[in-house]
């Protein structure tokens, strides 16, 4: 089932107060909120205790700054003395040279630049978040931690893409991890349960776990849970099964293996006039055990920054808002052989990372019949930074172009008989422009590396489209059988480029690659 599947329980307006410019749900008792799907089910929502809100809302700047600084020092020491990475042999001269030279585009793996660096940004972000700072204030720690690393902690020149992706993508990942860890902790427990909760919270959010150890909160027992947000409406789905992928049109074989997926929907998607960042978000992570394919194949986050409810009726809800998006799609070769008589695309079908994206969105729920519910969404986003696969440019680990552009996302979920049957359809369309490509007549011999450096990549514009459909059937209680397919299409138009293709020449080539996937999974809904 999709990340955007219908919520089985959501709640109506909860009274809230504003603290430190961030809306927080506030109460000292338990609440029961009636579903909006008219099923008559009552879902229990645990609201945060005012004592916890006050305690964990106190700001501790020096502790947050020390944790940010200490993490950078610890990571550098590991790179220098354990990995012995050439980039970690720093000195005052390398720091001065970094400031003198300034920023440039780097050539690390897409996974490194578009997931690993944002994850590091989430560590910096949570140094602030775990020490009393709100979402927007914690972003300053992510910016500061990233700037310190780029300017001082490597002998490589500071990276333009990293200083964008690390703090912005780090805020998206960081807030998801912070709220996830908030669901785990419970200061009222002790013994083995307490140890298990603290360990799990540390794994989910290492910086918050470290902060709790430093302050002693990890073992201090209290009368309240210690949660900043209580327990909001939340749905977690874990899917496991098999997946088969194949390249379409190129007749280059198939791959099959196991796959797993986790989908989380947190909060009330139809809340009234929310101004609390990430009081509603969706998170999707896909992993696969397919030979030659990356283990982590897909990560998506959609976090609401603010929203306004337009329609609130028993049979219809309409909500508009501003959303932050984090998107990561990764693949590798299915079959590396090439027919030299044809201009084939790159052996890798697609790669896309978009860690810095924001835009408007619409959420819709319609109940035409008591037995039927329809949930839909539409998003239109501007993308400040993206990386997308290229068929030509290669340098070090880089096989993608940097760019920016926009994205459109839409989806609908049809649910029958209280989710006994559900059909999900969704599509994501991205248009990415590489604004500053190297000139076709560039003399590569003039550079030390023998090719253009510090560039966005090939002058090009690319379309990336992902369509998916799935059908789910409830087998027993919370256990579902899900089957479906998806299709990835990447189409890139290269400007000012001439490519030799056997006996002919192709000017301004347009290259397309398509991948089809099929899956059959068992899904458990928590």
C-alpha positions as CSV (number, residue, x, y, z in Angstrom):
1,X,0.0,0.0,0.0
2,X,1.2,3.5,-0.8
3,X,2.7,6.0,1.5
4,X,-0.4,8.0,0.9
5,X,-2.9,5.3,1.7
6,X,-6.0,6.4,3.6
7,X,-5.8,6.8,7.3
8,X,-7.8,4.3,9.3
9,X,-8.4,6.8,12.1
10,X,-8.0,10.6,12.2
11,X,-9.1,13.1,14.8
12,X,-11.0,16.4,14.8
13,X,-9.6,19.6,16.1
14,X,-7.6,19.4,19.3
15,X,-7.1,22.6,21.4
16,X,-3.5,23.8,21.3
17,X,-1.3,26.5,22.5
18,X,1.7,28.2,20.9
19,X,5.1,27.9,22.6
20,X,8.3,29.2,21.1
21,X,6.6,29.9,17.8
22,X,5.7,26.3,17.3
23,X,2.2,24.8,17.8
24,X,2.1,22.0,20.3
25,X,-0.7,19.8,21.3
26,X,-1.3,20.5,25.0
27,X,-3.3,18.6,27.6
28,X,-2.8,16.6,30.8
29,X,-5.4,13.9,30.2
30,X,-6.2,11.3,27.7
31,X,-8.4,12.1,24.7
32,X,-10.7,10.1,22.6
33,X,-11.4,11.4,19.1
34,X,-14.1,10.2,16.7
35,X,-13.0,9.0,13.3
36,X,-13.7,11.1,10.2
37,X,-14.5,8.0,8.1
38,X,-17.9,7.7,9.7
39,X,-17.2,4.1,10.7
40,X,-18.2,4.9,14.3
41,X,-14.8,3.7,15.6
42,X,-13.2,5.8,18.4
43,X,-9.5,6.1,18.3
44,X,-7.6,6.9,21.5
45,X,-5.1,9.8,21.2
46,X,-2.7,10.4,24.1
47,X,-2.0,14.1,24.5
48,X,1.3,15.4,25.9
49,X,1.6,16.4,29.5
50,X,2.2,20.1,30.2
51,X,5.1,19.1,32.6
52,X,6.9,17.4,29.7
53,X,6.2,20.2,27.3
54,X,7.7,22.7,29.7
55,X,10.7,20.6,30.7
56,X,11.8,19.7,27.2
57,X,11.1,23.1,25.8
58,X,13.9,24.7,27.8
59,X,16.8,25.7,25.5
60,X,20.4,24.7,26.2
61,X,22.5,26.4,23.6
62,X,26.0,25.4,24.8
63,X,25.0,21.7,25.1
64,X,23.5,21.8,21.6
65,X,26.5,23.6,20.2
66,X,28.9,21.2,22.0
67,X,27.1,18.2,20.6
68,X,27.3,19.6,17.0
69,X,31.0,20.4,17.4
70,X,31.7,17.1,19.1
71,X,30.0,15.1,16.4
72,X,32.1,16.7,13.7
73,X,35.3,16.1,15.6
74,X,34.4,12.5,16.3
75,X,33.5,11.8,12.6
76,X,36.7,13.4,11.4
77,X,38.7,11.3,13.9
78,X,37.1,8.2,12.6
79,X,37.8,9.1,9.0
80,X,41.4,10.1,9.9
81,X,42.6,7.4,12.2
82,X,40.3,4.4,11.4
83,X,39.5,4.8,7.7
84,X,42.6,6.8,7.0
85,X,40.8,8.7,4.3
86,X,43.0,11.1,2.3
87,X,40.4,13.8,2.7
88,X,40.7,13.7,6.5
89,X,44.4,14.8,6.7
90,X,43.6,18.4,7.5
91,X,45.8,21.2,8.8
92,X,45.5,25.0,9.3
93,X,46.7,25.3,5.7
94,X,43.9,23.2,4.3
95,X,41.4,25.2,6.3
96,X,42.8,28.5,4.9
97,X,42.8,27.1,1.4
98,X,39.2,26.1,1.7
99,X,38.2,29.6,2.7
100,X,40.4,31.0,-0.1
101,X,39.1,28.8,-2.9
102,X,35.4,28.7,-1.9
103,X,32.7,26.2,-2.9
104,X,32.5,23.9,-5.9
105,X,30.4,20.9,-7.1
106,X,31.7,17.6,-5.9
107,X,31.8,14.1,-7.5
108,X,30.8,11.7,-4.7
109,X,28.2,9.0,-5.2
110,X,24.6,10.1,-5.5
111,X,23.9,8.0,-2.3
112,X,26.6,9.9,-0.4
113,X,25.5,13.3,-1.5
114,X,21.7,12.8,-1.5
115,X,21.2,10.5,1.5
116,X,24.3,10.2,3.7
117,X,24.9,14.0,3.9
118,X,21.3,14.8,4.7
119,X,21.4,12.1,7.4
120,X,24.4,13.8,8.9
121,X,22.4,17.0,8.7
122,X,19.7,15.3,10.8
123,X,22.3,14.7,13.5
124,X,23.2,18.4,13.6
125,X,19.4,19.3,13.5
126,X,18.7,17.0,16.4
127,X,21.4,18.5,18.5
128,X,19.2,21.6,18.6
129,X,15.9,19.8,18.6
130,X,16.9,17.6,21.6
131,X,18.0,20.7,23.6
132,X,14.7,22.6,23.5
133,X,14.8,24.3,20.1
134,X,11.9,24.2,17.7
135,X,12.0,23.1,14.1
136,X,13.1,26.4,12.5
137,X,15.7,27.1,15.2
138,X,17.2,23.6,15.0
139,X,17.8,24.3,11.3
140,X,20.4,26.8,12.3
141,X,22.4,24.0,14.0
142,X,22.2,22.0,10.8
143,X,23.5,24.9,8.8
144,X,26.3,25.6,11.3
145,X,27.3,21.9,11.6
146,X,27.4,21.6,7.8
147,X,29.4,24.8,7.4
148,X,32.0,23.6,10.0
149,X,32.5,20.3,8.2
150,X,32.7,21.8,4.7
151,X,35.1,24.5,5.6
152,X,37.3,22.9,8.3
153,X,37.1,19.2,8.5
154,X,38.2,18.0,5.0
155,X,41.1,18.9,2.8
156,X,38.8,18.8,-0.2
157,X,37.2,22.1,-1.3
158,X,33.8,22.8,0.3
159,X,30.9,21.5,-1.6
160,X,28.1,23.6,-3.1
161,X,25.7,20.7,-3.1
162,X,26.5,19.6,0.4
163,X,25.9,23.0,2.0
164,X,22.4,22.9,0.4
165,X,21.5,19.2,0.8
166,X,22.9,18.6,4.3
167,X,20.8,21.2,6.3
168,X,17.6,21.2,4.2
169,X,17.4,17.4,3.8
170,X,18.7,17.1,7.3
171,X,15.7,19.0,8.7
172,X,13.3,16.6,6.9
173,X,15.0,13.5,8.1
174,X,15.8,15.0,11.5
175,X,12.2,16.0,12.4
176,X,10.9,12.6,11.3
177,X,13.4,10.8,13.5
178,X,12.8,13.2,16.4
179,X,9.0,12.5,16.3
180,X,9.6,8.8,15.8
181,X,11.9,8.7,18.9
182,X,9.3,10.7,20.8
183,X,6.8,7.8,20.3
184,X,9.3,5.3,21.8
185,X,10.5,6.9,25.0
186,X,8.5,6.5,28.2
187,X,10.0,7.9,31.4
188,X,7.4,6.1,33.6
189,X,9.0,2.7,32.8
190,X,11.9,0.9,34.3
191,X,14.0,-2.3,34.1
192,X,14.2,-4.2,30.8
193,X,11.4,-2.3,29.2
194,X,13.1,1.0,29.9
195,X,16.4,-0.3,28.6
196,X,14.7,-1.5,25.4
197,X,12.9,1.8,24.9
198,X,16.1,3.9,25.4
199,X,18.1,1.6,23.1
200,X,15.5,1.8,20.4
201,X,15.2,5.6,20.7
202,X,19.0,5.9,20.5
203,X,19.1,3.8,17.3
204,X,16.3,5.9,15.7
205,X,17.7,9.2,16.9
206,X,21.3,9.0,18.0
207,X,21.7,12.6,19.0
208,X,18.6,12.6,21.2
209,X,19.7,9.3,22.7
210,X,23.1,10.9,23.5
211,X,21.4,14.0,25.0
212,X,19.3,11.8,27.2
213,X,22.4,10.0,28.4
214,X,24.2,13.3,29.1
215,X,21.3,14.7,31.1
216,X,20.5,11.4,32.9
217,X,17.0,11.3,31.4
218,X,17.8,7.8,30.0
219,X,17.4,6.2,33.4
220,X,15.5,8.9,35.5
221,X,12.0,7.7,36.3
222,X,9.2,10.3,36.3
223,X,5.4,10.4,36.7
224,X,4.9,11.5,33.1
225,X,6.0,9.9,29.8
226,X,8.5,12.6,28.7
227,X,7.0,12.8,25.3
228,X,6.8,16.2,23.6
229,X,3.9,15.3,21.4
230,X,2.1,12.5,23.2
231,X,0.7,9.9,20.8
232,X,-1.0,11.4,17.8
233,X,-3.0,9.4,15.2
234,X,-0.4,7.2,13.5
235,X,-0.4,4.3,11.2
236,X,2.6,2.1,10.5
237,X,2.7,-0.5,7.8
238,X,5.5,-3.1,7.3
239,X,5.5,-5.0,4.0
240,X,7.7,-8.0,3.0
241,X,7.8,-10.2,-0.1
242,X,9.2,-10.5,-3.5
243,X,10.0,-8.1,-6.3
244,X,10.9,-8.5,-10.0
245,X,12.4,-5.7,-12.1
246,X,13.1,-5.6,-15.9
247,X,14.2,-3.0,-18.4
248,X,11.4,-2.1,-20.9
249,X,12.3,-1.8,-24.6
250,X,16.0,-2.7,-24.2
251,X,15.5,-6.5,-23.8
252,X,18.2,-6.8,-21.3
253,X,16.9,-9.4,-18.9
254,X,15.3,-9.3,-15.5
255,X,16.3,-9.5,-11.8
256,X,14.3,-10.8,-8.9
257,X,14.7,-10.9,-5.1
258,X,13.2,-10.0,-1.8
259,X,11.9,-6.6,-0.9
260,X,10.7,-4.8,2.2
261,X,8.9,-1.5,2.8
262,X,7.9,0.6,5.7
263,X,5.2,3.3,5.4
264,X,4.3,5.7,8.2
265,X,1.5,8.3,8.3
266,X,1.8,10.5,11.3
267,X,-0.8,13.0,12.5
268,X,-4.1,14.3,11.1
269,X,-4.0,15.1,7.4
270,X,-7.2,17.2,7.7
271,X,-6.3,19.2,10.8
272,X,-7.7,22.7,11.2
273,X,-5.3,25.6,10.3
274,X,-2.0,24.0,11.5
275,X,1.2,26.0,11.9
276,X,3.3,23.3,13.5
277,X,5.9,21.9,11.1
278,X,5.6,18.1,10.7
279,X,2.5,17.7,12.9
280,X,1.6,15.7,9.8
281,X,4.1,13.8,7.7
282,X,4.4,10.6,5.6
283,X,7.6,8.6,5.5
284,X,8.3,5.7,3.1
285,X,11.5,3.6,3.0
286,X,12.0,0.7,0.5
287,X,14.8,-1.9,0.7
288,X,15.5,-4.8,-1.6
289,X,17.7,-7.8,-1.8
290,X,18.2,-8.0,-5.5
291,X,21.6,-8.9,-7.0
292,X,23.4,-5.8,-8.5
293,X,20.8,-3.5,-7.0
294,X,21.4,-1.1,-4.1
295,X,20.0,-2.2,-0.7
296,X,18.3,1.2,-0.2
297,X,16.3,1.9,-3.3
298,X,13.8,4.6,-2.2
299,X,13.2,7.1,0.5
300,X,10.4,9.6,0.5
301,X,9.3,12.2,3.1
302,X,6.4,14.7,2.8
303,X,6.2,17.0,5.8
304,X,3.5,19.6,6.3
305,X,4.8,23.0,7.3
306,X,1.4,24.7,7.6
307,X,-2.1,24.1,6.4
308,X,-5.7,25.4,6.3
309,X,-8.9,23.3,6.2
310,X,-11.2,24.5,3.5
311,X,-14.1,22.0,3.8
312,X,-15.0,20.0,6.8
313,X,-18.1,17.9,6.3
314,X,-19.1,14.3,7.3
315,X,-18.7,13.2,3.7
316,X,-16.0,15.6,2.4
317,X,-12.7,17.1,3.7
318,X,-10.5,19.4,1.8
319,X,-7.2,20.8,3.2
320,X,-4.5,22.9,1.5
321,X,-1.0,23.5,2.8
322,X,2.7,24.0,2.4
323,X,4.9,20.9,2.4
324,X,8.5,20.0,2.5
325,X,9.6,17.0,0.3
326,X,12.6,14.8,0.4
327,X,12.9,12.2,-2.4
328,X,15.6,9.6,-3.1
329,X,15.4,6.9,-5.8
330,X,18.3,4.6,-6.6
331,X,19.0,1.8,-9.0
332,X,21.9,0.0,-10.7
333,X,22.5,-2.2,-13.7
334,X,20.1,-4.9,-14.5
335,X,22.2,-6.2,-17.4
336,X,25.4,-4.4,-18.5
337,X,25.7,-5.7,-22.1
338,X,25.2,-3.1,-24.9
339,X,24.4,-3.4,-28.6
340,X,27.1,-1.1,-30.1
341,X,25.0,-0.5,-33.2
342,X,22.4,1.4,-31.3
343,X,22.5,4.5,-29.0
344,X,21.4,2.9,-25.8
345,X,20.9,4.7,-22.5
346,X,23.2,4.2,-19.6
347,X,23.3,0.7,-18.2
348,X,21.8,2.1,-15.0
349,X,18.1,2.9,-15.7
350,X,17.6,5.8,-13.2
351,X,18.9,7.7,-10.2
352,X,17.3,10.8,-8.6
353,X,17.9,12.7,-5.4
354,X,15.9,15.8,-4.5
355,X,16.7,16.8,-0.9
356,X,15.6,20.4,-1.1
357,X,12.1,20.7,-2.3
358,X,9.0,22.6,-1.1
359,X,5.6,23.5,-2.5
360,X,1.8,23.6,-2.1
361,X,-0.4,20.6,-1.6
362,X,-4.1,19.6,-1.5
363,X,-5.5,16.7,0.6
364,X,-9.0,15.4,-0.2
365,X,-11.3,12.8,1.4
366,X,-14.6,11.9,0.0
367,X,-17.1,9.3,1.2
368,X,-19.7,8.8,-1.5
369,X,-21.2,5.7,0.1
370,X,-20.9,4.2,3.6
371,X,-19.0,1.3,2.1
372,X,-16.6,3.5,0.1
373,X,-13.9,6.0,1.0
374,X,-11.7,8.0,-1.5
375,X,-8.5,9.8,-0.4
376,X,-6.4,11.8,-2.8
377,X,-3.6,14.3,-2.9
378,X,-2.0,16.7,-5.3
379,X,1.4,18.5,-4.8
380,X,3.3,21.0,-6.9
381,X,6.9,21.6,-5.7
382,X,9.8,23.8,-6.6
383,X,13.2,21.9,-6.4
384,X,16.2,23.9,-5.4
385,X,18.7,21.1,-5.8
386,X,18.5,17.7,-7.5
387,X,20.8,15.1,-8.9
388,X,19.7,12.9,-11.8
389,X,21.4,10.2,-13.8
390,X,23.3,11.1,-16.9
391,X,24.3,8.8,-19.8
392,X,27.7,10.5,-20.5
393,X,29.5,12.6,-17.8
394,X,31.8,10.5,-15.6
395,X,34.2,11.6,-13.0
396,X,35.3,9.8,-9.8
397,X,32.0,8.3,-8.4
398,X,29.8,10.7,-10.3
399,X,27.3,9.5,-13.0
400,X,24.7,12.2,-12.5
401,X,24.0,15.8,-13.3
402,X,23.2,18.5,-10.7
403,X,20.2,20.7,-11.4
404,X,17.0,22.2,-10.2
405,X,13.4,22.3,-11.4
406,X,10.0,21.3,-10.3
407,X,7.8,18.3,-9.5
408,X,4.2,17.3,-9.6
409,X,2.7,14.5,-7.5
410,X,-0.8,13.1,-7.4
411,X,-2.4,10.0,-6.1
412,X,-5.7,8.4,-5.1
413,X,-6.7,5.5,-2.8
414,X,-10.1,3.8,-3.2
415,X,-11.1,1.8,0.0
416,X,-14.1,-0.5,0.2
417,X,-15.7,-2.2,3.2
418,X,-13.5,-0.7,5.9
419,X,-10.3,-1.3,3.9
420,X,-11.1,-5.0,3.1
421,X,-10.2,-4.0,-0.5
422,X,-8.2,-1.0,-1.5
423,X,-6.7,0.2,-4.8
424,X,-3.9,2.8,-4.9
425,X,-2.8,4.8,-7.9
426,X,0.0,7.4,-7.7
427,X,2.3,9.3,-10.1
428,X,5.3,11.5,-9.5
429,X,6.7,13.7,-12.3
430,X,10.0,15.6,-12.1
431,X,11.5,18.1,-14.5
432,X,15.2,18.8,-13.8
433,X,17.3,21.4,-15.6
434,X,21.1,21.4,-15.6
435,X,21.7,25.1,-16.0
436,X,25.5,25.2,-16.2
437,X,26.9,22.4,-18.4
438,X,30.4,22.4,-19.9
439,X,30.8,23.7,-23.5
440,X,30.9,20.9,-26.1
441,X,34.2,22.2,-27.4
442,X,35.8,22.1,-24.0
443,X,39.4,21.0,-24.1
444,X,39.6,18.4,-21.4
445,X,43.4,18.2,-21.6
446,X,43.6,21.7,-19.9
447,X,42.5,20.3,-16.6
448,X,44.7,18.2,-14.2
449,X,42.0,15.5,-14.1
450,X,41.7,15.4,-17.9
451,X,38.0,16.4,-17.9
452,X,35.8,19.3,-16.8
453,X,35.7,19.8,-13.0
454,X,33.5,22.0,-10.8
455,X,30.5,21.7,-13.1
456,X,26.9,20.8,-12.8
457,X,27.3,18.2,-15.6
458,X,26.1,17.7,-19.1
459,X,24.0,20.6,-20.4
460,X,20.6,18.9,-20.4
461,X,17.0,18.8,-19.2
462,X,15.5,15.6,-17.8
463,X,12.1,14.1,-17.1
464,X,11.8,11.6,-14.4
465,X,8.4,9.9,-13.9
466,X,7.3,7.2,-11.5
467,X,3.9,5.5,-11.7
468,X,2.8,2.9,-9.3
469,X,-0.4,0.9,-8.7
470,X,-1.2,-1.7,-6.0
471,X,-4.2,-3.7,-4.9
472,X,-4.6,-4.9,-1.3
473,X,-6.9,-7.4,0.3
474,X,-7.3,-7.9,4.1
475,X,-6.6,-11.5,4.9
476,X,-7.0,-11.4,8.6
477,X,-7.4,-8.4,11.0
478,X,-4.2,-6.3,10.3
479,X,-2.7,-8.6,7.7
480,X,-3.0,-7.8,4.0
481,X,-1.9,-9.3,0.8
482,X,-0.7,-6.6,-1.6
483,X,0.2,-6.9,-5.3
484,X,1.1,-4.3,-7.8
485,X,3.6,-2.8,-10.3
486,X,5.5,0.4,-10.9
487,X,7.2,2.0,-13.8
488,X,10.2,4.4,-13.9
489,X,10.8,6.5,-16.9
490,X,13.9,8.7,-17.3
491,X,14.1,10.9,-20.5
492,X,17.1,13.2,-20.9
493,X,17.6,15.7,-23.7
494,X,21.3,16.7,-24.1
495,X,21.9,20.2,-25.5
496,X,24.9,21.0,-27.8
497,X,26.2,17.5,-27.8
498,X,27.2,15.3,-30.7
499,X,27.6,11.5,-30.1
500,X,29.2,9.0,-32.4
501,X,26.8,6.0,-33.0
502,X,28.5,3.4,-35.1
503,X,28.7,4.9,-38.7
504,X,26.4,7.9,-37.9
505,X,26.5,10.9,-35.7
506,X,23.6,12.0,-33.3
507,X,23.3,15.7,-32.5
508,X,21.5,16.7,-29.3
509,X,20.6,13.1,-28.4
510,X,17.4,12.3,-26.5
511,X,17.9,9.2,-24.4
512,X,15.2,7.3,-22.6
513,X,15.3,4.4,-20.1
514,X,12.3,2.5,-18.6
515,X,12.2,0.0,-15.8
516,X,9.1,-2.1,-14.9
517,X,8.7,-3.6,-11.4
518,X,6.3,-6.1,-10.0
519,X,5.8,-7.0,-6.4
520,X,3.8,-9.4,-4.2
521,X,4.0,-8.8,-0.5
522,X,2.4,-9.5,2.9
523,X,1.7,-6.3,4.7
524,X,1.1,-5.9,8.4
525,X,-0.6,-2.7,9.8
526,X,0.3,-1.7,13.3
